[in-house]
Every structure is written in structure tokens, then in C-alpha cells.
Amino acid sequence: MEWKTILLTIGILSLLFLAIPIRYEPDTEVQDAKLFEAYVADYNKSYKSNPEEYERRYQRFKQSLRRIETLNKLRSSEHSARYGLTNFSDMTEEEFLALHLRPDLSTRSERHHKCNYHHIHSHDRSKRAPVVLPSKFDWRTKGVVTAVKSQGTCGACWAFSAVETAETMFAISNKTLRAFSVQEMIDCAKNSNFGCEGGDICSLLEWLVLSKTKLLPEVEYPLTRKTDVCKLTKISPKSQEGIRVSDFTCDNFVSAEDALVKQLATKGPVAAAVNALSWQNYLGGVIQFHCDGSFTSLNHAVQIVGYDKTAATPYYIVRNSWGPSFGDKGYLYIAIGNNLCGIANQVSSLDVVY
């Protein structure tokens, strides 16, 4: 074979390889297995000595790993939300929804739409001079936000977020930061609230106003994270130092998040219903995508304690009730302006007296 023919053959083969690159999917099984072994040890999972359950959880863990990879590929900047392994990464999305969220929250919330405390805000297009607000505001820096709590598997996020907001409103007006009893609400609240089996913020606040029930200090009615018989009658009236919710609103800020930001800066933190399904593997950063905001997807309740409009992606500062190991020391960040995670659908503010 002549040298010209040899060169031509090499050239054709090179073009073939360039046109049709050889691809293969790396086998991640060994790496996944090692990651899961370390995960089980790190989170001290109870099934580590149960081979059948271990295998079931491993399969679910691998699903989470693939979801994490997909979500992290969508990051548009270093500030975008980051996803990785959490205590919930050995669950399917359906299991996570059933065990740690309230799938019926939107159904419960619908009944408030025709009540006099429910308001639908719209974008202010008037010619009035706009109120000049701080470009960022964080109530934590004012010393009026209590420590992050953990609800465990008790589905009482509605009680946690409402009580946390009452704590802060009391601290703003009284200059005293004090933890009040979430457990009292879990055990005692009526008005279609059912303790760890579910409830909603607006129903709780309505019951507190109408019944004039005091929120007792947490030391008088400690947190157990399970529904029990209401103990108010067993607590001496003389020792019942507490606060009352005197008024509240249950607002819709969809397409009017500028009004929500204004309320955060001028009045105080708020409690909000959200869709937290995509938070299963959240580690930190600003959530900007893949978080459905429809009213029918609401399944969790949180507290919004501030915002930052100076950031590359302006965001809300959101306090969760999954303990300080979740997200950024118990907090997460949601982009302002597009009703991400449904954060503007149902937002409650309140006033307290003492």
C-alpha cells in the first residue's frame, strides 16, 4: 500500500471518530454504594442492620443522587440553590411528601378566601410617591427571632410558623425575646386543626383571636412533637404568663410581591404557606427554578424573616422548622418576584397584646 493511501485511510478514520464520538455511561454503582454506606453511618440510620430495608433505602437513595445531579446542572451562578445529601435523601418524593409535608394544605386553605381577614393585593400602579424601603432587611439582626426548631415527623408546620411570628412580634413591641409554646397549639387548637395530623396558619390565628387563648411560654408547655390531650386546665391561671393574638390577616401577594417586601420591612416577619417538595435535598443558595408556585401545590408552612434586594438574585430569607442542620442553619433563600414555591399565595401577619 502506497504512503498516500495510508494517509488517506488514517484521515477518513479520524473524520469518522470526530463525527461519531464514542460515548459510554460510567458505572456509578460502586461509588453509589460507598456513598450510601457513609450516608447511613453519618445519619445513624436505624435500618443499617436490616438487609431488606437497607436495600430498599439504597434504591431510593440512588434516585435522590440522580435528582441532585440534575438540579445542580441547572445552577446558573455560584449563588444558585445547591443540592446534596440530607436526612431525607433515602426517601422517594412521595414518601417525603407524606411524612414531612401536608399534601392537604391547599384544600384546608381554600376556605379562607371569602373571609374578611383575607386580602388580595395587586401591584401598586398609582402615582403616589413610592415608600423608600431598605435594600435589605433581616429581623434576625434585630435580636427578635428565636432559635430554629425541629418539628420532626409531626405535621404541625402551621403551628410552628404562626407561633414563631407571634414570638417576633412580641419581641419587636416589648423588646423581650421569648419562646412560646408550639405544643400548646398542637394539643389545644380547634377550628379544623388536628395537631400533628395537620392544620393551617389562618385557621389557627382565627381560633386564637376568637377564643382569646393565650400563647403560653414554652417552659410552661414544652414541645413533645406528638399530639396529646390539651393541658391548659391543668396549668395554674396564676402562672399563665402569655400573649394573645389580637388581630391577623391572611393575604395573597401573587403579582404584588413588592407589597410583601414592604410589609416585611415596615411591620415584621410573616408566616407563609409554601410548596416545599423540591426542598428534599436542599443545601443552600437561592432557589430560582423548579419550584411550582400554584396554590394547589401548597404543602408546608414557614416564616419569612427578611429579604435582600442587593443580591445578584434578590431573595427572601425563609426560616424552616426542620432543625438547624437543614439548609443554611435551618434557613433557605427563595428568589423574589415570581411566586416561587408558592410563597406569595397565602401570607399571614399578626398583632399581639400582653
C-alpha positions in Angstrom: 0.0 0.0 0.0 1.4 3.4 -1.0 2.0 6.0 1.6 -0.7 8.3 0.1 -3.3 5.6 0.5 -2.2 5.0 4.1 -2.5 8.7 4.9 -6.0 8.9 3.2 -7.2 5.9 5.2 -6.0 7.5 8.5 -7.7 10.7 7.6 -11.0 9.0 6.8 -10.9 7.1 10.1 -10.1 10.3 12.0 -13.1 12.1 10.5 -15.3 9.2 11.4 -14.2 9.4 15.1 -14.7 13.1 15.1 -18.2 12.9 13.5 -19.3 10.0 15.7 -17.7 10.3 19.2 -17.7 7.2 21.3 -19.7 7.7 24.5 -20.4 5.5 27.4 -22.1 5.9 30.7 -19.8 5.4 33.6 -20.8 2.7 36.0 -21.6 4.6 39.3 -22.8 1.5 41.2 -19.6 1.1 43.3 -19.4 4.8 44.1 -23.1 5.0 44.9 -22.8 2.0 47.3 -19.8 3.6 49.1 -21.7 6.9 49.4 -24.7 5.2 50.8 -22.6 3.3 53.4 -21.1 6.6 54.6 -24.6 8.2 54.5 -26.2 5.5 56.7 -23.3 5.9 59.2 -23.3 9.7 59.2 -27.1 10.0 59.8 -27.1 7.0 62.1 -30.0 5.4 60.2 -31.9 2.7 62.1 -32.0 0.3 59.2 -28.3 -0.3 59.0 -28.7 -3.8 60.4 -31.8 -4.7 58.4 -30.6 -6.0 55.0 -34.0 -5.8 53.3 -34.8 -2.2 54.4 -31.2 -1.3 53.7 -31.6 -2.4 50.1 -34.9 -0.6 49.7 -33.4 2.6 51.1 -30.4 2.3 48.8 -32.6 2.2 45.7 -34.4 5.4 46.9 -31.0 6.9 47.7 -29.8 6.4 44.2 -32.9 8.1 42.8 -32.0 11.1 45.0 -28.5 11.1 43.7 -29.7 11.4 40.2 -32.2 14.2 41.1 -29.4 16.0 42.9 -27.1 15.8 39.8 -30.0 17.1 37.5 -30.8 20.0 39.8 -27.2 21.1 40.2 -26.7 21.1 36.4 -29.4 23.8 36.3 -27.4 26.2 38.5 -26.9 29.5 36.7 -24.4 31.0 39.1 -22.5 30.4 42.3 -25.4 31.9 44.2 -28.0 29.5 42.8 -29.5 26.8 45.0 -27.2 23.9 45.8 -28.5 20.3 46.3 -26.9 17.4 48.0 -27.4 14.7 50.6 -29.8 15.4 53.5 -31.5 13.4 56.1 -34.4 13.0 53.6 -32.3 11.6 50.7 -33.2 8.0 51.3 -36.9 8.7 50.6 -38.9 8.9 47.4 -40.6 12.2 46.7 -44.0 10.6 47.5 -42.7 9.4 50.9 -41.2 12.7 51.7 -44.5 14.5 50.9 -46.5 12.1 53.0 -44.1 12.0 56.1 -42.8 15.6 56.3 -45.3 17.8 54.4 -49.1 18.3 54.4 -50.5 17.3 51.0 -53.9 18.6 52.0 -52.8 22.1 53.0 -54.2 23.8 49.9 -57.6 22.2 50.4 -57.6 23.4 54.0 -56.6 26.9 52.9 -59.3 27.4 50.3 -61.9 28.1 52.9 -60.3 31.4 53.9 -60.7 33.0 50.5 -64.1 34.5 51.3 -63.3 35.6 54.9 -63.0 39.3 55.9 -59.4 38.8 57.0 -58.3 37.6 53.5 -57.0 40.2 51.2 -55.8 40.0 47.6 -53.1 42.6 46.9 -52.3 44.0 43.5 -49.3 45.8 42.1 -49.5 49.5 43.1 -49.6 51.4 39.8 -50.7 54.7 41.5 -48.9 58.0 41.1 -48.2 58.2 44.8 -44.6 58.7 45.8 -43.2 55.2 46.5 -42.2 54.4 50.0 -38.4 54.2 50.3 -37.5 50.8 51.8 -34.2 49.4 52.9 -32.5 47.5 50.1 -32.1 44.6 52.5 -33.7 43.8 55.9 -33.2 40.9 58.3 -35.1 40.7 61.5 -32.5 38.3 62.9 -30.1 41.1 63.2 -32.5 43.0 65.5 -32.4 40.2 68.1 -36.1 39.4 67.7 -36.1 35.9 66.1 -35.9 32.8 68.3 -33.8 29.7 67.6 -34.7 27.3 64.8 -36.9 24.4 66.0 -37.4 20.9 64.6 -40.9 19.6 64.0 -39.6 16.0 63.4 -42.3 13.9 61.8 -45.1 16.0 63.5 -47.1 17.7 60.7 -47.6 20.9 62.6 -45.6 23.3 60.5 -48.7 25.6 60.6 -48.3 25.9 64.4 -44.5 26.4 64.3 -44.7 29.2 61.7 -47.6 31.0 63.5 -46.0 30.8 67.0 -42.6 31.9 65.6 -44.2 35.0 64.1 -46.0 35.8 67.4 -42.7 35.5 69.2 -41.1 38.0 66.9 -44.0 40.5 67.0 -43.9 40.3 70.8 -40.1 40.9 70.8 -40.5 43.9 68.5 -43.1 45.6 70.7 -41.9 44.5 74.1 -38.1 44.4 73.5 -38.1 40.9 75.1 -37.3 37.8 73.1 -39.1 34.7 74.5 -40.1 31.3 73.1 -43.8 30.5 73.3 -45.4 27.1 73.2 -45.9 25.4 69.8 -47.0 22.2 71.7 -50.0 24.2 73.3 -51.2 24.8 69.7 -50.7 21.2 68.7 -52.7 19.9 71.6 -55.3 22.6 72.1 -56.1 24.4 68.8 -59.6 23.8 67.4 -61.1 25.2 64.2 -60.2 22.2 61.9 -56.7 22.0 63.3 -55.6 18.4 64.2 -52.2 18.6 65.9 -49.5 16.6 64.2 -52.1 15.4 61.6 -52.4 18.8 60.0 -53.9 22.3 60.2 -53.3 25.7 58.6 -52.0 29.1 59.8 -55.2 31.1 59.1 -57.4 28.6 60.9 -55.1 28.7 63.9 -54.9 32.5 64.0 -58.7 32.8 63.6 -59.2 30.4 66.6 -56.6 32.3 68.7 -58.4 35.6 68.1 -62.0 34.3 68.7 -61.1 32.1 71.7 -58.8 34.7 73.2 -56.5 31.9 74.1 -53.1 32.9 75.5 -49.9 31.6 73.9 -48.0 30.3 77.0 -44.2 30.4 77.4 -42.6 27.2 76.1 -41.2 26.5 79.5 -44.7 26.1 80.8 -45.9 23.9 78.0 -42.8 22.1 76.5 -42.5 20.7 73.0 -43.1 16.9 72.6 -43.8 16.7 68.8 -46.8 14.5 69.3 -50.5 15.3 69.7 -51.7 14.9 73.2 -54.6 16.0 75.4 -54.8 19.8 76.0 -53.3 20.6 79.3 -54.5 24.2 79.7 -56.9 23.3 82.5 -54.1 21.7 84.5 -51.9 24.8 84.4 -52.5 27.3 87.2 -54.0 30.5 86.0 -51.6 32.4 88.2 -48.7 31.0 86.3 -50.1 31.7 82.9 -47.9 34.5 81.6 -48.5 34.7 77.9 -49.5 36.8 74.9 -52.7 36.9 72.8 -53.1 37.3 69.1 -55.4 40.4 68.8 -55.7 40.6 65.1 -54.3 39.0 61.9 -54.5 39.0 58.1 -54.4 36.2 55.6 -53.2 37.8 52.4 -52.4 36.9 48.7 -49.4 38.8 47.3 -49.2 37.0 43.9 -48.1 39.6 41.3 -47.7 42.1 44.3 -44.5 40.9 46.0 -43.4 44.5 46.3 -46.2 44.8 48.9 -45.0 41.7 50.7 -41.4 43.2 50.9 -42.9 46.4 52.2 -44.8 44.6 54.9 -41.6 42.7 55.9 -39.6 45.9 56.3 -42.3 48.1 58.0 -44.2 45.7 60.2 -42.4 42.4 60.8 -41.9 38.8 59.8 -44.8 36.8 58.4 -46.0 33.2 58.2 -46.5 31.7 54.8 -47.8 28.6 53.1 -45.4 27.1 50.5 -44.6 24.2 48.3 -41.6 22.5 49.8 -41.5 19.3 47.7 -38.3 20.3 45.9 -36.5 21.1 49.2 -35.8 17.4 50.0 -32.1 17.7 49.1 -31.6 21.5 49.5 -28.3 22.6 51.0 -28.2 26.4 50.5 -28.2 29.2 47.9 -31.1 30.9 46.2 -34.0 28.9 44.8 -34.7 30.3 41.4 -36.2 27.4 39.4 -38.1 24.1 39.5 -40.4 25.0 42.5 -44.0 25.1 41.5 -45.9 28.1 42.8 -49.5 27.0 42.2 -52.0 27.3 45.1 -52.9 23.6 44.7 -49.3 22.6 45.4 -49.1 24.2 48.9 -47.9 21.6 51.4 -45.8 23.3 54.1 -45.7 26.5 56.3 -42.6 28.7 57.1 -41.7 32.1 58.4 -40.2 34.8 56.2 -37.9 37.0 58.4 -36.4 39.3 55.8 -35.1 39.9 52.3 -32.1 41.0 50.3 -32.6 43.0 47.1 -28.9 43.9 46.8 -28.0 40.3 45.9 -27.4 39.2 42.2 -30.7 37.4 42.6 -32.9 39.2 45.1 -34.3 36.8 47.7 -36.5 36.2 50.8 -34.9 34.9 53.9 -37.0 31.9 55.0 -37.0 30.2 58.3 -37.9 26.5 58.2 -38.8 24.1 61.0 -36.7 21.1 60.1 -33.9 21.9 62.6 -30.7 23.8 62.3 -29.0 21.1 60.2 -31.3 21.7 57.3 -30.2 24.2 54.6 -28.2 27.1 55.8 -28.5 26.6 59.6 -32.2 26.0 59.3 -32.9 28.7 56.7 -33.3 28.9 53.0 -33.5 31.6 50.3 -36.2 32.0 47.7 -36.0 34.4 44.7 -38.3 37.4 44.9 -40.8 38.2 42.2 -42.2 35.0 40.6 -44.1 33.4 43.4 -41.5 30.7 43.6 -42.6 27.7 45.7 -46.0 29.5 46.1 -44.5 31.8 48.7 -47.0 34.7 47.9 -50.2 32.6 47.8 -51.2 32.8 51.5 -49.2 35.0 53.8 -50.2 35.9 57.4 -49.3 38.8 59.6 -50.5 39.3 63.1 -50.6 41.6 66.1 -50.2 40.6 69.8 -51.1 42.0 73.1 -49.7 41.2 76.5 
